């Protein structure tokens, strides 16, 4: 084969492999729940 055909096939193969590769899953960030609840002011004598 000529060099131009070989180069074209190589570039096409690289493009095909790049297009068919699976993307990495995006990380999911979950905010942790508070360990303790802050006390709530309910009034002077309650």
ChimeraX attribute file (.defattr): number of C-alpha atoms within 10 A of each C-alpha:
attribute: neighborCount
match mode: 1-to-1
recipient: residues
	/A:1	6
	/A:2	6
	/A:3	8
	/A:4	9
	/A:5	10
	/A:6	11
	/A:7	12
	/A:8	11
	/A:9	12
	/A:10	12
	/A:11	11
	/A:12	12
	/A:13	12
	/A:14	11
	/A:15	11
	/A:16	11
	/A:17	10
	/A:18	11
	/A:19	10
	/A:20	8
	/A:21	8
	/A:22	8
	/A:23	8
	/A:24	6
	/A:25	6
	/A:26	6
	/A:27	6
	/A:28	6
	/A:29	6
	/A:30	6
	/A:31	6
	/A:32	6
	/A:33	7
	/A:34	7
	/A:35	6
	/A:36	6
	/A:37	7
	/A:38	7
	/A:39	6
	/A:40	6
	/A:41	7
	/A:42	7
	/A:43	6
	/A:44	5
	/A:45	4
	/A:46	5
